[in-house]
Amino acid sequence: MGILKALVGSRVPERYRKYLDLPPRRASFRYADTRGSRLGDFSLAWQRTNGGGSGVYRLQSGREALGARLALIDAAEVSIDIQSYLIRYDISGNLIAQRLISAARRGVRVRLLMDDALTLGSDDGLTALDGEEGIEVRVFNPFPRQRSRVLSFLLNFNLLNRRMHNKSFTVDNAVTIVGGRNIADEYYQTREDAEFLDEDLLATGSVVDDVSLSFDAYWNAREACPVSLLKPAGPASAAQDAEADKVLAEPRAVSYRRALRMSFAEDLLAGSVLLHAAEAELISDRPEKVRGILRNGTSRTSRYLQRLVSGAEQEVIIVSPYFVPLRQGVDFLSALVRKGVRVVVVTNSLSSTNHSSVHAAYARYRRPLLRQGIELYELSSALAAKANGLPTTTKFTLHSKLAVVDRAHTFVGSFNLDPRSLFINTEMGLGVASEALASETAVAVCEALPAVTYQLGLDRRERLTWTASSEPGSEVHRSEPEARILRRLGTRLLGFLPIESQM
């Protein structure tokens, strides 16, 4: 019954409490002072040179994002704290796991906190990691292992529907990466058939300690269950090691590993990585959000984004893979347009999205948004593949979650503009005041739009149109481009279901 208590904490009916005998979990916290480590000394030196604050760097490509993570693990001397929604048993997952084991064996403390929604195929790998000395793995809001997940989800919907969507990657409490990328091949340009376009920010300086404090809050929350309580821990078996080696020995994996920038940490320490000096702020929901405790129906992340965007005077650029603004969101963005602000929204098309149900909920807002003057763009999977020199059969999906306001303020994180991020899941991100970073991000987004998106419009009869590029003479589509008729019909049927609140 320890599993049951780990699952539901104090929400168990009183008549069941006598059966709950959960061993006490050992609390642990960040190492606040990492002076003496190379990354710790680098962070302190950077702050002295730049008068405090934080240094921020955009990790623009998936390959660079994974190379930076692996290089930072190799440079770790004190601690590694990783918080993620998803991890897969694939090339990137095995590369990170191998490096974490090596770090632990040289004395680095490793804490890995995973949401439990999508760990079904990762249990053996997570318990093997947990069995390594120096590595502890916890799963957040866990599913019971003694019955099917589907049945558990149906029986405990109000509890298990709430997930930890946060992503952070912090080394020696000196350098952190916050953004939208999970630990899976599609986020790091490792797969040949699919790629997620995503965004991370690497940061050093004062904001890192706030990320570590947020990690501690989740790590020590009652919803964070040691994976060893769900499944006995033990070191990786010879068969598991052989299987991991087999994955990493595949020609695709070997080629990919050769292309990684493994000098990233050394370049960072040498000052070769251009960091933007900025005032950076961590915005993170509290773990209690999964208990349904929301005052005024909002969360920390949603309140921050509302304040940030409502202060715009000239331009707002929003990139969100899942965009379900609700009626109040349409009104909010429309009010910005009426005061003279240019509002640009970039999201997935039906052809590029990995969740047709979300697209069905989003589709009903396209006409109202366009009528109010909001510029609406949808990613074209085929155009993105062409722009990246890949076969058009490669599935591209937008996964970046960012906002740029007046080319002076940037937010990058895990937050989607949809009801799930607003009210159900926990989210986090970095808010950065830096004209240099904001301009770099805005220019990158705007310059890519003609090449990889359809711009939506309305014809004289108020029918939706999709234009392949901003140049004159471009092809104009009058139905969801690149999507087969059965998918279009199925998505339209999904739009009649009362599921918007769960998207």
Protein Blocks (a to p, Z undefined) as FASTA:
>chain_A
ZZmmmmnmmmbcfklmmmpccdddddddddfblghiaklmmmmmmmmmnngajdddddfb
fklmmmmmmmmmmmpckbccdddfbdcddfklmmmmmmmmmmmmnopacdddddfklmmm
mmmmmmmmmmpghiacddehiadfkbcfklmmmmmmmmmmpccfbdcddehhlaccddjb
dcdfklnopafkbccdddddddedjklmmmmmmmmmmmmpmklccfklmoccddddfklm
mmmmmmmmpmklmmmmmmpcfklmmmmmnopaccdddddddddddfklmnopaghhiafk
lmmmmmmmmmpckbccdddfbacebjmlmmmmmmmmmnopacddddddfklpcbfklmmm
mmmmmmmmmmnopacddddfklmmmmnopafklccddfbdcddehhlaccddjbdcdfkl
mmmmccdddddddfklmmmmmmmmmmmmmmmpccddddfkopacddfbfbehiacdfbde
hiafklmmmmmmmmmpcfklmZZ
